[in-house]
């Protein structure tokens, strides 16, 4: 699911994946990263925690964007689960 992004941290034993900062040329002065924690060996929605963190660039500094990306995080979790099921078939 995250293979189109460069990975900053990955811990197979702990089930943690974090991307590098993701920049979109269509959205100036913003960057985001994705954090995923797999907490269960079963392929269930409560066993995957997805978090998207975005920052905005203002006055030569990066500031955390306070917008909650709940729907985007849910969609990411569902995509991870769907890809995991497909890979297991």
C-alpha positions in Angstrom: 0.0 0.0 0.0 2.8 2.4 0.8 5.2 1.2 -1.9 4.9 4.4 -3.9 6.4 6.4 -0.9 10.0 6.2 0.4 10.1 4.6 3.8 11.9 6.3 6.7 11.4 3.7 9.4 10.3 0.1 9.3 10.2 -2.4 12.2 8.9 -5.8 11.1 9.0 -7.2 14.6 7.1 -4.3 16.1 4.8 -3.9 13.0 5.6 -0.2 12.5 6.1 1.6 9.2 6.7 5.4 8.7 7.2 7.1 5.4 9.5 10.0 4.6 7.8 13.4 4.1 5.5 13.4 1.1 5.3 16.5 -1.0 2.6 17.2 -3.6 3.6 19.8 -6.2 -0.1 20.8 -6.5 -0.1 21.8 -2.8 2.5 24.3 -2.0 3.9 24.8 1.5 2.6 21.5 2.9 4.1 18.1 3.6 2.7 14.9 5.1 3.9 11.6 6.4 2.1 8.3 7.1 2.6 6.2 10.2 1.1 2.6 10.3 1.2 0.3 13.3 0.1 -3.3 13.0 -1.1 -4.5 16.4 -2.7 -7.8 15.6 -1.8 -10.9 13.6 -5.4 -11.1 12.4 -6.5 -9.1 9.4 -9.0 -6.9 11.2 -9.6 -3.1 11.2 -8.8 -2.8 14.9 -5.5 -4.5 14.3 -4.2 -1.7 12.1 -3.7 1.9 13.2 -3.0 4.5 10.4 -2.0 8.1 11.2 -1.4 10.9 8.6 0.5 13.9 9.9 0.7 17.0 7.8 2.7 20.2 8.3 2.4 23.7 6.8 5.3 25.9 5.9 4.9 29.5 7.2 7.5 32.2 8.0 10.4 29.8 7.3 9.2 27.1 9.8 7.1 23.9 9.6 4.0 23.8 11.8 1.8 20.8 12.4 -1.5 21.1 10.6 -4.3 20.7 13.2 -6.8 19.2 10.6 -7.9 15.7 11.5 -7.7 13.4 8.5 -10.0 10.7 10.0 -11.7 9.7 6.8 -8.4 9.5 5.0 -6.9 7.4 7.8 -9.8 5.0 7.7 -9.5 4.6 3.9 -5.8 4.0 4.3 -6.4 1.3 6.9 -9.0 -0.4 4.7 -6.6 -0.3 1.7 -3.9 -1.9 3.8 -6.3 -4.7 4.9 -7.5 -5.2 1.4 -4.0 -5.5 0.0 -2.9 -7.8 2.8 -5.9 -10.1 2.0 -5.1 -10.0 -1.7 -1.5 -10.8 -1.1 -2.4 -13.8 1.1 -4.6 -15.4 -1.6 
